[in-house]
Amino acid sequence: MRQGLVIPLLLVAVVAVSAGTTLLVTNHATATARSVPPMETLAFVDMRRALEEVTEARQARQRLERELARRQQALDRDQEAFRTFERELETALPMLSEEARMQRLQEYQTRMQELQQRFVNLQRELSELEARATDEVVASIATVASALARERGVTLMIEKNAAGVIYGVAGLDLTDELIARANAR
């Protein structure tokens, strides 16, 4: 008999809670609808494409490529110097005394570690340079995007790829205009 009473009481409680929740949601939605601008104020941009096509971004990439080439040449010179040392060591090693051999092998290890450390430092420095350059370009493009959004009355501009936009009306995509304005600066 107890089980027979529990199920109807639970059903009444669920219905009551559901009705109250619906009422709260309805009241909240009504209140929120008055303060939220219409959906026409949304827009999106493809920042990945903008970073490929904006002149400032291209110039930043070219500067990075030149810096990479300059640093790579220095690393190549260091590697060649190490290879020369390595070849000289191979020919001299059999003729050296045990003590001299140990010293030269220690020098070889030290030089190899230094070269490896220079390579690791180069990679880290280039990553940092790239991150700084990207941040600067993104900030610049974001400034243009903000101005464009204000002019168009856009209240929310989202990044097309990060937001997972699958479909958007062409009029909501401001990427072309963003690129044009950023290039005009």
C-alpha positions as CSV (number, residue, x, y, z in Angstrom):
1,M,0.0,0.0,0.0
2,R,2.8,2.4,0.8
3,Q,4.3,2.0,-2.7
4,G,0.9,2.8,-4.2
5,L,0.9,6.2,-2.5
6,V,4.5,7.1,-3.1
7,I,4.3,7.0,-7.0
8,P,1.2,9.3,-7.2
9,L,2.9,11.7,-4.7
10,L,6.1,11.8,-6.7
11,L,4.1,12.4,-9.9
12,V,2.3,15.3,-8.3
13,A,5.7,16.7,-7.0
14,V,7.3,16.4,-10.5
15,V,4.3,18.1,-12.1
16,A,4.4,20.9,-9.6
17,V,8.1,21.4,-9.9
18,S,7.9,21.2,-13.7
19,A,5.1,23.8,-13.7
20,G,7.1,26.1,-11.4
21,T,10.2,25.7,-13.5
22,T,8.4,26.4,-16.6
23,L,6.9,29.5,-15.0
24,L,10.3,30.7,-13.9
25,V,11.8,30.1,-17.3
26,T,9.0,31.8,-19.0
27,N,9.3,34.8,-16.7
28,H,13.1,34.9,-17.1
29,A,12.8,34.5,-20.9
30,T,10.3,37.4,-21.0
31,A,12.5,39.6,-18.9
32,T,15.6,38.7,-20.8
33,A,13.9,39.1,-24.2
34,R,13.4,42.8,-23.4
35,S,17.1,43.4,-22.7
36,V,18.6,41.3,-25.5
37,P,19.1,43.0,-28.9
38,P,17.6,41.3,-31.9
39,M,19.5,38.5,-33.6
40,E,20.2,40.6,-36.7
41,T,23.1,42.2,-34.7
42,L,25.2,39.0,-34.8
43,A,28.1,38.7,-37.2
44,F,31.1,36.4,-37.7
45,V,34.5,36.6,-39.2
46,D,37.0,34.0,-40.3
47,M,40.2,35.1,-38.4
48,R,42.2,32.2,-39.9
49,R,41.5,33.6,-43.4
50,A,42.1,37.2,-42.3
51,L,45.5,36.2,-40.9
52,E,46.4,34.7,-44.2
53,E,45.1,37.6,-46.4
54,V,45.7,40.8,-44.3
55,T,48.9,42.5,-45.6
56,E,50.1,43.2,-42.1
57,A,50.0,39.5,-41.3
58,R,51.8,38.6,-44.5
59,Q,54.5,41.2,-43.7
60,A,54.9,39.7,-40.2
61,R,55.3,36.2,-41.7
62,Q,57.9,37.5,-44.1
63,R,59.8,39.1,-41.3
64,L,59.7,35.9,-39.3
65,E,60.9,33.9,-42.3
66,R,63.8,36.3,-42.8
67,E,64.7,36.0,-39.1
68,L,64.4,32.2,-39.3
69,A,66.7,32.1,-42.3
70,R,69.3,34.4,-40.6
71,R,69.3,32.3,-37.5
72,Q,69.3,29.1,-39.5
73,Q,72.5,30.2,-41.3
74,A,74.2,30.9,-38.0
75,L,73.2,27.4,-36.8
76,D,74.3,25.8,-40.0
77,R,77.8,27.5,-39.5
78,D,77.9,26.1,-36.0
79,Q,77.0,22.7,-37.2
80,E,79.6,22.8,-39.9
81,A,82.3,23.9,-37.4
82,F,81.2,21.0,-35.2
83,R,81.4,18.5,-38.1
84,T,84.9,19.8,-38.9
85,F,85.9,19.3,-35.3
86,E,84.4,15.8,-35.4
87,R,86.4,14.8,-38.5
88,E,89.6,16.2,-37.1
89,L,89.0,14.3,-33.9
90,E,88.4,11.0,-35.7
91,T,91.7,11.3,-37.5
92,A,93.6,12.5,-34.4
93,L,92.1,10.2,-31.8
94,P,94.1,7.1,-32.6
95,M,97.4,9.0,-32.3
96,L,96.6,10.7,-28.9
97,S,97.6,9.5,-25.5
98,E,94.9,8.2,-23.2
99,E,94.7,11.4,-21.2
100,A,94.6,13.6,-24.4
101,R,92.0,11.3,-25.9
102,M,89.8,11.7,-22.8
103,Q,90.2,15.5,-22.9
104,R,89.2,15.6,-26.6
105,L,86.3,13.3,-26.1
106,Q,85.1,15.6,-23.2
107,E,85.5,18.6,-25.5
108,Y,83.5,16.7,-28.1
109,Q,80.7,16.1,-25.7
110,T,80.7,19.7,-24.5
111,R,80.5,21.1,-28.0
112,M,77.8,18.7,-29.0
113,Q,75.7,19.7,-25.9
114,E,76.3,23.4,-26.7
115,L,75.1,22.9,-30.3
116,Q,72.0,21.0,-29.1
117,Q,71.3,23.8,-26.6
118,R,71.6,26.4,-29.3
119,F,69.2,24.5,-31.5
120,V,66.7,24.2,-28.6
121,N,67.1,27.9,-27.8
122,L,66.6,28.8,-31.5
123,Q,63.3,26.9,-31.6
124,R,62.1,28.5,-28.4
125,E,63.1,32.0,-29.5
126,L,61.4,31.6,-32.9
127,S,58.2,30.3,-31.2
128,E,58.2,33.3,-28.9
129,L,58.8,35.7,-31.9
130,E,56.0,34.1,-33.8
131,A,53.6,34.3,-30.8
132,R,54.4,38.0,-30.3
133,A,54.0,38.8,-34.0
134,T,50.7,36.8,-34.1
135,D,49.4,38.6,-31.0
136,E,50.2,42.0,-32.4
137,V,48.5,41.2,-35.8
138,V,45.5,39.7,-34.1
139,A,45.2,42.8,-31.8
140,S,45.4,45.0,-34.9
141,I,42.8,43.0,-36.8
142,A,40.6,42.9,-33.7
143,T,40.7,46.7,-33.5
144,V,39.5,46.9,-37.1
145,A,36.8,44.3,-36.4
146,S,35.6,46.3,-33.4
147,A,35.3,49.4,-35.4
148,L,33.5,47.5,-38.2
149,A,31.1,46.0,-35.7
150,R,30.3,49.3,-34.1
151,E,29.7,50.9,-37.6
152,R,27.4,48.0,-38.6
153,G,25.5,48.0,-35.2
154,V,26.8,44.5,-34.5
155,T,26.5,43.6,-30.9
156,L,28.2,40.2,-31.0
157,M,30.9,39.2,-33.5
158,I,32.2,35.7,-33.3
159,E,35.1,33.9,-34.8
160,K,33.8,31.5,-37.4
161,N,36.1,28.6,-36.8
162,A,36.4,28.7,-33.0
163,A,32.7,29.1,-32.6
164,G,32.0,26.1,-34.8
165,V,29.8,28.0,-37.1
166,I,28.4,25.5,-39.6
167,Y,26.1,27.9,-41.4
168,G,25.6,31.6,-41.5
169,V,23.8,33.8,-43.9
170,A,26.3,35.5,-46.1
171,G,25.3,39.0,-44.8
172,L,26.5,38.0,-41.4
173,D,30.0,37.1,-42.6
174,L,32.1,40.3,-42.4
175,T,35.4,38.6,-43.2
176,D,35.8,40.2,-46.7
177,E,35.1,43.7,-45.3
178,L,37.4,43.1,-42.3
179,I,40.3,42.1,-44.6
180,A,39.7,45.0,-46.9
181,R,39.6,47.5,-44.1
182,A,42.7,46.0,-42.4
183,N,44.6,46.2,-45.7
184,A,43.5,49.8,-46.2
185,R,45.1,50.9,-42.9
